[in-house]
Amino acid sequence: MNSKPEQPVEDDETTHFGFQRVPREEKARRVAEVFHSVADKYDLMNDLMSMGIHRLWKRQAIELAGARPGQKVLDLAGGTGDLAARFAQIVGPRGKVVLADINASMLEQGRARLVDRGIVGNVEFVQADAQALPFPDDEFDLITIAFGLRNVTDKDAALRSMFRVLKPGGRLLVLEFSQPVAPGLKPLYDLYSFNVLPVLGRLVTGDADSYRYLAESIRMHPDQETLKGMMEAAGFERVEYFNLTGGIVAIHRGFKL
C-alpha cells in the first residue's frame, strides 16, 4: 500500500492511526508506544531518513519564527530539543523556553541532550498534551510544533489550545510533513516512504512498524490548504505556508492579533 486510502466518515468514537481506524482514546497510547520504541535512535533516524535535510527545514523554521531576546517560547512536541536549544540561545537569560512533549521518553532525551550542552538556565521541561495545554492564557510570544501535529488525536482542539496560551501579537509555527506539489515527486516519495523507511527502521532501531506508521501518518495529515483553514478556524490570522523540498514539508505560520 503506497497511497492515502479512501477516507471514512469521521465520527466521535474513532480516529486514524496511520491507515487504521482505532478508538480515539487508543491513539495516544499507540503513538506513545511508537516514540518509546524509537526515542534513543530518534536523531540518528532523522538524519538517515532525510539525508540530513531535516536540519535545513528546522533552520528555516527558526528563521521564520522570528524569536527575539527576552521572549517566552513554547516548543511543543519538542522531542530531543534541537529547536529548543536554538531558541534558548536566541531569547537569552531574560527569556524562557518551555520544551514540552506528551511522551516521557522523548522529553527525557531532550532534557539529557540540553544538559549535556550546558543549556539549562532558561529552559523548562514539561510533559504536556497539546490538546489541553497546562499554561495560563496569553503566556507565550511564540509557539512551535515540529513534526508533532500529525500525531495529535484532535488537531482542532490542539490549535485552539495553542491559540489560547499565545499572547496577543504572538505567532504559531507548524513545521510538518505535507503533500508533495512538485511534478513527478509524489510517486518517488511514496516508493521511498513505503519501501525504504520501514527497512531502515528495522535495521537501525529494530522497529519497522513505527516507521511504517510514520509513512502512513504523513498521508493522513491535512494538506497545506486544509491545515491553513484549520488554523484560521482556531482564530489565527495572516496564516501562510511555505513549501520546502517540493512540498514534502511545509511550514505554516499564523498570528494571534
Phi and psi in degrees as GROMACS dihedral restraints (atoms count N, CA, C in turn):
[ dihedral_restraints ]
;  ai    aj    ak    al  type     phi  dphi    fc
    3     4     5     6     1  -141.6    20    10
    4     5     6     7     1    27.8    20    10
    6     7     8     9     1  -147.2    20    10
    7     8     9    10     1   165.1    20    10
    9    10    11    12     1   -70.0    20    10
   10    11    12    13     1   126.6    20    10
   12    13    14    15     1   -72.9    20    10
   13    14    15    16     1   163.6    20    10
   15    16    17    18     1   -61.4    20    10
   16    17    18    19     1   134.5    20    10
   18    19    20    21     1   -82.3    20    10
   19    20    21    22     1   126.3    20    10
   21    22    23    24     1   -75.2    20    10
   22    23    24    25     1   163.6    20    10
   24    25    26    27     1   -63.7    20    10
   25    26    27    28     1   132.1    20    10
   27    28    29    30     1   -67.6    20    10
   28    29    30    31     1   148.9    20    10
   30    31    32    33     1  -142.5    20    10
   31    32    33    34     1   175.8    20    10
   33    34    35    36     1   -84.4    20    10
   34    35    36    37     1   -11.7    20    10
   36    37    38    39     1  -100.0    20    10
   37    38    39    40     1   -27.9    20    10
   39    40    41    42     1  -125.3    20    10
   40    41    42    43     1   163.0    20    10
   42    43    44    45     1  -148.9    20    10
   43    44    45    46     1   179.2    20    10
   45    46    47    48     1   -95.6    20    10
   46    47    48    49     1   142.5    20    10
   48    49    50    51     1  -123.8    20    10
   49    50    51    52     1    97.8    20    10
   51    52    53    54     1    63.3    20    10
   52    53    54    55     1  -130.4    20    10
   54    55    56    57     1   -90.8    20    10
   55    56    57    58     1    -0.8    20    10
   57    58    59    60     1   -89.1    20    10
   58    59    60    61     1   154.7    20    10
   60    61    62    63     1  -100.8    20    10
   61    62    63    64     1   129.8    20    10
   63    64    65    66     1  -134.8    20    10
   64    65    66    67     1   158.3    20    10
   66    67    68    69     1   -55.7    20    10
   67    68    69    70     1   141.1    20    10
   69    70    71    72     1   -55.7    20    10
   70    71    72    73     1   -40.0    20    10
   72    73    74    75     1   -71.0    20    10
   73    74    75    76     1   -15.3    20    10
   75    76    77    78     1   -85.8    20    10
   76    77    78    79     1   -23.6    20    10
   78    79    80    81     1   -61.4    20    10
   79    80    81    82     1   -45.7    20    10
   81    82    83    84     1   -58.2    20    10
   82    83    84    85     1   -40.1    20    10
   84    85    86    87     1   -64.9    20    10
   85    86    87    88     1   -42.7    20    10
   87    88    89    90     1   -67.1    20    10
   88    89    90    91     1   -41.6    20    10
   90    91    92    93     1   -62.5    20    10
   91    92    93    94     1   -40.7    20    10
   93    94    95    96     1   -59.6    20    10
   94    95    96    97     1   -41.1    20    10
   96    97    98    99     1   -62.6    20    10
   97    98    99   100     1   -39.6    20    10
   99   100   101   102     1   -58.1    20    10
  100   101   102   103     1   -48.6    20    10
  102   103   104   105     1   -78.4    20    10
  103   104   105   106     1   -28.6    20    10
  105   106   107   108     1   -60.1    20    10
  106   107   108   109     1   -38.7    20    10
  108   109   110   111     1   -68.5    20    10
  109   110   111   112     1   -36.4    20    10
  111   112   113   114     1  -108.4    20    10
  112   113   114   115     1     0.6    20    10
  114   115   116   117     1   -55.5    20    10
  115   116   117   118     1   -44.8    20    10
  117   118   119   120     1   -74.9    20    10
  118   119   120   121     1   -15.2    20    10
  120   121   122   123     1  -113.5    20    10
  121   122   123   124     1    14.1    20    10
  123   124   125   126     1   -61.0    20    10
  124   125   126   127     1   -49.5    20    10
  126   127   128   129     1   -65.8    20    10
  127   128   129   130     1   -41.4    20    10
  129   130   131   132     1   -61.3    20    10
  130   131   132   133     1   -44.4    20    10
  132   133   134   135     1   -66.0    20    10
  133   134   135   136     1   -37.1    20    10
  135   136   137   138     1   -59.5    20    10
  136   137   138   139     1   -43.1    20    10
  138   139   140   141     1   -64.1    20    10
  139   140   141   142     1   -44.1    20    10
  141   142   143   144     1   -68.7    20    10
  142   143   144   145     1   -44.8    20    10
  144   145   146   147     1   -64.6    20    10
  145   146   147   148     1   -40.5    20    10
  147   148   149   150     1  -100.1    20    10
  148   149   150   151     1     2.2    20    10
  150   151   152   153     1    56.2    20    10
  151   152   153   154     1    34.6    20    10
  153   154   155   156     1    85.2    20    10
  154   155   156   157     1    -5.8    20    10
  156   157   158   159     1   -68.6    20    10
  157   158   159   160     1   -22.1    20    10
  159   160   161   162     1   -58.8    20    10
  160   161   162   163     1   -27.9    20    10
  162   163   164   165     1   -67.2    20    10
  163   164   165   166     1   -36.7    20    10
  165   166   167   168     1   -69.8    20    10
  166   167   168   169     1   -39.2    20    10
  168   169   170   171     1   -59.1    20    10
  169   170   171   172     1   -45.4    20    10
  171   172   173   174     1   -69.3    20    10
  172   173   174   175     1   -35.7    20    10
  174   175   176   177     1   -62.8    20    10
  175   176   177   178     1   -41.0    20    10
  177   178   179   180     1   -64.7    20    10
  178   179   180   181     1   -39.6    20    10
  180   181   182   183     1   -62.5    20    10
  181   182   183   184     1   -42.3    20    10
  183   184   185   186     1   -62.5    20    10
  184   185   186   187     1   -40.3    20    10
  186   187   188   189     1   -65.2    20    10
  187   188   189   190     1   -43.1    20    10
  189   190   191   192     1   -70.5    20    10
  190   191   192   193     1   -23.9    20    10
  192   193   194   195     1   -67.4    20    10
  193   194   195   196     1   -35.2    20    10
  195   196   197   198     1    65.8    20    10
  196   197   198   199     1    33.4    20    10
  198   199   200   201     1   -63.2    20    10
  199   200   201   202     1   148.7    20    10
  201   202   203   204     1  -132.3    20    10
  202   203   204   205     1   159.6    20    10
  204   205   206   207     1   -53.8    20    10
  205   206   207   208     1   138.3    20    10
  207   208   209   210     1    87.3    20    10
  208   209   210   211     1    -5.1    20    10
  210   211   212   213     1   -83.9    20    10
  211   212   213   214     1   165.9    20    10
  213   214   215   216     1  -112.6    20    10
  214   215   216   217     1   123.2    20    10
  216   217   218   219     1  -119.8    20    10
  217   218   219   220     1   136.4    20    10
  219   220   221   222     1  -111.4    20    10
  220   221   222   223     1   117.9    20    10
  222   223   224   225     1  -104.8    20    10
  223   224   225   226     1    99.8    20    10
  225   226   227   228     1   -83.3    20    10
  226   227   228   229     1   150.0    20    10
  228   229   230   231     1    51.2    20    10
  229   230   231   232     1    41.1    20    10
  231   232   233   234     1   -69.3    20    10
  232   233   234   235     1   -13.2    20    10
  234   235   236   237     1    51.4    20    10
  235   236   237   238     1  -124.7    20    10
  237   238   239   240     1   -84.3    20    10
  238   239   240   241     1     4.9    20    10
  240   241   242   243     1    88.0    20    10
  241   242   243   244     1    15.2    20    10
  243   244   245   246     1   -68.7    20    10
  244   245   246   247     1   -39.7    20    10
  246   247   248   249     1   -69.3    20    10
  247   248   249   250     1   -44.2    20    10
  249   250   251   252     1   -59.1    20    10
  250   251   252   253     1   -38.8    20    10
  252   253   254   255     1   -61.4    20    10
  253   254   255   256     1   -43.6    20    10
  255   256   257   258     1   -68.8    20    10
  256   257   258   259     1   -42.1    20    10
  258   259   260   261     1   -63.8    20    10
  259   260   261   262     1   -36.0    20    10
  261   262   263   264     1   -60.6    20    10
  262   263   264   265     1   -37.6    20    10
  264   265   266   267     1   -68.8    20    10
  265   266   267   268     1   -37.6    20    10
  267   268   269   270     1   -71.6    20    10
  268   269   270   271     1   -46.6    20    10
  270   271   272   273     1   -75.9    20    10
  271   272   273   274     1   -23.0    20    10
  273   274   275   276     1    71.5    20    10
  274   275   276   277     1  -173.4    20    10
  276   277   278   279     1   -67.0    20    10
  277   278   279   280     1   -21.1    20    10
  279   280   281   282     1   -85.4    20    10
  280   281   282   283     1   -11.5    20    10
  282   283   284   285     1  -101.7    20    10
  283   284   285   286     1  -177.1    20    10
  285   286   287   288     1  -148.5    20    10
  286   287   288   289     1   142.5    20    10
  288   289   290   291     1  -121.6    20    10
  289   290   291   292     1   128.9    20    10
  291   292   293   294     1  -105.7    20    10
  292   293   294   295     1   115.0    20    10
  294   295   296   297     1   -91.9    20    10
  295   296   297   298     1   114.5    20    10
  297   298   299   300     1  -120.4    20    10
  298   299   300   301     1   141.0    20    10
  300   301   302   303     1  -152.9    20    10
  301   302   303   304     1   143.6    20    10
  303   304   305   306     1   -75.8    20    10
  304   305   306   307     1   -19.3    20    10
  306   307   308   309     1   -99.4    20    10
  307   308   309   310     1   120.5    20    10
  309   310   311   312     1   -63.4    20    10
  310   311   312   313     1   -37.4    20    10
  312   313   314   315     1   -65.1    20    10
  313   314   315   316     1   -43.7    20    10
  315   316   317   318     1   -67.5    20    10
  316   317   318   319     1   -39.7    20    10
  318   319   320   321     1   -62.3    20    10
  319   320   321   322     1   -39.8    20    10
  321   322   323   324     1   -67.8    20    10
  322   323   324   325     1   -36.8    20    10
  324   325   326   327     1   -61.5    20    10
  325   326   327   328     1   -43.6    20    10
  327   328   329   330     1   -62.8    20    10
  328   329   330   331     1   -44.9    20    10
  330   331   332   333     1   -60.0    20    10
  331   332   333   334     1   -46.7    20    10
  333   334   335   336     1   -62.6    20    10
  334   335   336   337     1   -41.5    20    10
  336   337   338   339     1   -68.4    20    10
  337   338   339   340     1   -40.3    20    10
  339   340   341   342     1   -70.0    20    10
  340   341   342   343     1   -37.7    20    10
  342   343   344   345     1   -62.5    20    10
  343   344   345   346     1   -43.5    20    10
  345   346   347   348     1   -59.0    20    10
  346   347   348   349     1   -31.7    20    10
  348   349   350   351     1   -89.7    20    10
  349   350   351   352     1     0.4    20    10
  351   352   353   354     1    76.2    20    10
  352   353   354   355     1    18.3    20    10
  354   355   356   357     1  -100.0    20    10
  355   356   357   358     1    91.8    20    10
  357   358   359   360     1  -136.0    20    10
  358   359   360   361     1   -28.3    20    10
  360   361   362   363     1   -64.4    20    10
  361   362   363   364     1   -34.7    20    10
  363   364   365   366     1  -120.3    20    10
  364   365   366   367     1    24.5    20    10
  366   367   368   369     1  -122.6    20    10
  367   368   369   370     1   132.7    20    10
  369   370   371   372     1  -114.3    20    10
  370   371   372   373     1   153.2    20    10
  372   373   374   375     1  -120.5    20    10
  373   374   375   376     1   124.5    20    10
  375   376   377   378     1  -134.0    20    10
  376   377   378   379     1   126.8    20    10
  378   379   380   381     1   -82.4    20    10
  379   380   381   382     1   117.4    20    10
  381   382   383   384     1  -148.3    20    10
  382   383   384   385     1   148.5    20    10
  384   385   386   387     1   -95.9    20    10
  385   386   387   388     1   123.3    20    10
  387   388   389   390     1   -60.1    20    10
  388   389   390   391     1   -22.8    20    10
  390   391   392   393     1   -75.6    20    10
  391   392   393   394     1   -19.3    20    10
  393   394   395   396     1  -148.6    20    10
  394   395   396   397     1    73.9    20    10
  396   397   398   399     1   -67.3    20    10
  397   398   399   400     1   133.9    20    10
  399   400   401   402     1   -88.0    20    10
  400   401   402   403     1    49.4    20    10
  402   403   404   405     1  -129.8    20    10
  403   404   405   406     1   156.0    20    10
  405   406   407   408     1   -66.7    20    10
  406   407   408   409     1   163.9    20    10
  408   409   410   411     1   -61.5    20    10
  409   410   411   412     1   150.1    20    10
  411   412   413   414     1    54.4    20    10
  412   413   414   415     1    47.9    20    10
  414   415   416   417     1   -98.7    20    10
  415   416   417   418     1   -33.5    20    10
  417   418   419   420     1  -118.1    20    10
  418   419   420   421     1   145.4    20    10
  420   421   422   423     1   -79.8    20    10
  421   422   423   424     1   -28.8    20    10
  423   424   425   426     1  -147.9    20    10
  424   425   426   427     1   137.1    20    10
  426   427   428   429     1  -124.5    20    10
  427   428   429   430     1   133.6    20    10
  429   430   431   432     1  -123.5    20    10
  430   431   432   433     1   146.8    20    10
  432   433   434   435     1  -141.3    20    10
  433   434   435   436     1   113.4    20    10
  435   436   437   438     1  -112.1    20    10
  436   437   438   439     1   117.6    20    10
  438   439   440   441     1    56.1    20    10
  439   440   441   442     1    37.2    20    10
  441   442   443   444     1  -127.5    20    10
  442   443   444   445     1   -25.7    20    10
  444   445   446   447     1   -63.7    20    10
  445   446   447   448     1   -33.9    20    10
  447   448   449   450     1   -66.9    20    10
  448   449   450   451     1   -18.8    20    10
  450   451   452   453     1   -88.9    20    10
  451   452   453   454     1    -6.9    20    10
  453   454   455   456     1   -78.9    20    10
  454   455   456   457     1   135.5    20    10
  456   457   458   459     1   -65.9    20    10
  457   458   459   460     1   -51.3    20    10
  459   460   461   462     1  -113.6    20    10
  460   461   462   463     1    90.8    20    10
  462   463   464   465     1   -66.0    20    10
  463   464   465   466     1   -35.6    20    10
  465   466   467   468     1   -62.5    20    10
  466   467   468   469     1   -43.1    20    10
  468   469   470   471     1   -63.5    20    10
  469   470   471   472     1   -39.4    20    10
  471   472   473   474     1   -64.8    20    10
  472   473   474   475     1   -42.7    20    10
  474   475   476   477     1   -64.4    20    10
  475   476   477   478     1   -39.0    20    10
  477   478   479   480     1   -65.4    20    10
  478   479   480   481     1   -38.2    20    10
  480   481   482   483     1   -65.8    20    10
  481   482   483   484     1   -41.3    20    10
  483   484   485   486     1   -63.7    20    10
  484   485   486   487     1   -42.3    20    10
  486   487   488   489     1   -60.3    20    10
  487   488   489   490     1   -41.0    20    10
  489   490   491   492     1   -61.1    20    10
  490   491   492   493     1   -42.7    20    10
  492   493   494   495     1   -87.8    20    10
  493   494   495   496     1    -3.8    20    10
  495   496   497   498     1   -78.6    20    10
  496   497   498   499     1   143.0    20    10
  498   499   500   501     1   -71.4    20    10
  499   500   501   502     1   152.1    20    10
  501   502   503   504     1   -56.3    20    10
  502   503   504   505     1   131.8    20    10
  504   505   506   507     1    91.7    20    10
  505   506   507   508     1    -9.1    20    10
  507   508   509   510     1   -78.1    20    10
  508   509   510   511     1   170.7    20    10
  510   511   512   513     1  -140.1    20    10
  511   512   513   514     1   150.6    20    10
  513   514   515   516     1  -111.5    20    10
  514   515   516   517     1   137.1    20    10
  516   517   518   519     1  -123.6    20    10
  517   518   519   520     1   122.5    20    10
  519   520   521   522     1  -112.8    20    10
  520   521   522   523     1   114.5    20    10
  522   523   524   525     1  -104.4    20    10
  523   524   525   526     1   118.4    20    10
  525   526   527   528     1  -154.1    20    10
  526   527   528   529     1   152.2    20    10
  528   529   530   531     1   -59.1    20    10
  529   530   531   532     1   144.6    20    10
  531   532   533   534     1  -139.7    20    10
  532   533   534   535     1  -152.1    20    10
  534   535   536   537     1  -108.1    20    10
  535   536   537   538     1   125.0    20    10
  537   538   539   540     1   -57.4    20    10
  538   539   540   541     1   137.5    20    10
  540   541   542   543     1  -119.0    20    10
  541   542   543   544     1   -14.1    20    10
  543   544   545   546     1   -71.3    20    10
  544   545   546   547     1   136.6    20    10
  546   547   548   549     1   -56.4    20    10
  547   548   549   550     1   131.4    20    10
  549   550   551   552     1    79.2    20    10
  550   551   552   553     1    -2.4    20    10
  552   553   554   555     1   -78.7    20    10
  553   554   555   556     1   -35.6    20    10
  555   556   557   558     1   -58.5    20    10
  556   557   558   559     1   -49.1    20    10
  558   559   560   561     1   -62.6    20    10
  559   560   561   562     1   -36.2    20    10
  561   562   563   564     1   -67.0    20    10
  562   563   564   565     1   -40.9    20    10
  564   565   566   567     1   -65.1    20    10
  565   566   567   568     1   -41.5    20    10
  567   568   569   570     1   -63.2    20    10
  568   569   570   571     1   -43.9    20    10
  570   571   572   573     1   -58.5    20    10
  571   572   573   574     1   -45.5    20    10
  573   574   575   576     1   -65.2    20    10
  574   575   576   577     1   -46.5    20    10
  576   577   578   579     1   -64.1    20    10
  577   578   579   580     1   -44.5    20    10
  579   580   581   582     1   -93.0    20    10
  580   581   582   583     1   -12.2    20    10
  582   583   584   585     1  -114.2    20    10
  583   584   585   586     1   -37.2    20    10
  585   586   587   588     1   -90.6    20    10
  586   587   588   589     1   -45.5    20    10
  588   589   590   591     1   -57.5    20    10
  589   590   591   592     1   -48.3    20    10
  591   592   593   594     1   -61.3    20    10
  592   593   594   595     1   -37.1    20    10
  594   595   596   597     1   -65.9    20    10
  595   596   597   598     1   -43.9    20    10
  597   598   599   600     1   -60.5    20    10
  598   599   600   601     1   -43.5    20    10
  600   601   602   603     1   -61.0    20    10
  601   602   603   604     1   -40.8    20    10
  603   604   605   606     1   -66.2    20    10
  604   605   606   607     1   -41.3    20    10
  606   607   608   609     1   -69.3    20    10
  607   608   609   610     1   -39.0    20    10
  609   610   611   612     1   -90.6    20    10
  610   611   612   613     1   -41.8    20    10
  612   613   614   615     1  -112.1    20    10
  613   614   615   616     1    -8.0    20    10
  615   616   617   618     1    73.7    20    10
  616   617   618   619     1    19.2    20    10
  618   619   620   621     1  -140.3    20    10
  619   620   621   622     1    94.4    20    10
  621   622   623   624     1   -77.7    20    10
  622   623   624   625     1   -33.7    20    10
  624   625   626   627     1   -62.3    20    10
  625   626   627   628     1   -38.8    20    10
  627   628   629   630     1   -64.0    20    10
  628   629   630   631     1   -34.6    20    10
  630   631   632   633     1   -85.2    20    10
  631   632   633   634     1   -20.1    20    10
  633   634   635   636     1   -69.0    20    10
  634   635   636   637     1   -40.9    20    10
  636   637   638   639     1   -60.7    20    10
  637   638   639   640     1   -40.8    20    10
  639   640   641   642     1   -55.7    20    10
  640   641   642   643     1   -49.7    20    10
  642   643   644   645     1   -61.7    20    10
  643   644   645   646     1   -41.8    20    10
  645   646   647   648     1   -69.0    20    10
  646   647   648   649     1   -41.3    20    10
  648   649   650   651     1   -64.1    20    10
  649   650   651   652     1   -32.4    20    10
  651   652   653   654     1   -63.6    20    10
  652   653   654   655     1   -41.8    20    10
  654   655   656   657     1   -68.9    20    10
  655   656   657   658     1   -26.6    20    10
  657   658   659   660     1   -87.4    20    10
  658   659   660   661     1    -9.0    20    10
  660   661   662   663     1   -74.4    20    10
  661   662   663   664     1   144.4    20    10
  663   664   665   666     1   -55.9    20    10
  664   665   666   667     1   142.9    20    10
  666   667   668   669     1   -72.7    20    10
  667   668   669   670     1   179.6    20    10
  669   670   671   672     1   -58.6    20    10
  670   671   672   673     1   -48.9    20    10
  672   673   674   675     1   -69.7    20    10
  673   674   675   676     1   -36.7    20    10
  675   676   677   678     1   -65.0    20    10
  676   677   678   679     1   -44.5    20    10
  678   679   680   681     1   -65.1    20    10
  679   680   681   682     1   -38.2    20    10
  681   682   683   684     1   -57.3    20    10
  682   683   684   685     1   -45.7    20    10
  684   685   686   687     1   -64.6    20    10
  685   686   687   688     1   -36.6    20    10
  687   688   689   690     1   -65.3    20    10
  688   689   690   691     1   -40.2    20    10
  690   691   692   693     1   -64.7    20    10
  691   692   693   694     1   -40.6    20    10
  693   694   695   696     1   -65.2    20    10
  694   695   696   697     1   -39.6    20    10
  696   697   698   699     1   -64.7    20    10
  697   698   699   700     1   -28.9    20    10
  699   700   701   702     1   -79.3    20    10
  700   701   702   703     1    -7.9    20    10
  702   703   704   705     1   117.3    20    10
  703   704   705   706     1    -8.0    20    10
  705   706   707   708     1   -72.6    20    10
  706   707   708   709     1   146.1    20    10
  708   709   710   711     1  -121.0    20    10
  709   710   711   712     1   166.2    20    10
  711   712   713   714     1    50.6    20    10
  712   713   714   715     1    41.5    20    10
  714   715   716   717     1   -75.4    20    10
  715   716   717   718     1   132.7    20    10
  717   718   719   720     1  -144.6    20    10
  718   719   720   721     1   162.0    20    10
  720   721   722   723     1  -137.2    20    10
  721   722   723   724     1   156.8    20    10
  723   724   725   726     1  -128.2    20    10
  724   725   726   727     1   117.0    20    10
  726   727   728   729     1   -79.3    20    10
  727   728   729   730     1   134.6    20    10
  729   730   731   732     1  -120.6    20    10
  730   731   732   733     1   145.7    20    10
  732   733   734   735     1    50.0    20    10
  733   734   735   736     1    51.0    20    10
  735   736   737   738     1    68.7    20    10
  736   737   738   739     1    19.5    20    10
  738   739   740   741     1    93.9    20    10
  739   740   741   742     1    -1.0    20    10
  741   742   743   744     1   -57.5    20    10
  742   743   744   745     1   -35.7    20    10
  744   745   746   747     1  -128.8    20    10
  745   746   747   748     1   146.5    20    10
  747   748   749   750     1  -135.3    20    10
  748   749   750   751     1   146.9    20    10
  750   751   752   753     1  -109.6    20    10
  751   752   753   754     1   121.0    20    10
  753   754   755   756     1  -103.7    20    10
  754   755   756   757     1   138.2    20    10
  756   757   758   759     1  -132.4    20    10
  757   758   759   760     1   133.3    20    10
  759   760   761   762     1  -142.6    20    10
  760   761   762   763     1   159.4    20    10
  762   763   764   765     1  -121.5    20    10
  763   764   765   766     1   149.1    20    10
  765   766   767   768     1   -99.4    20    10
  766   767   768   769     1   105.7    20    10
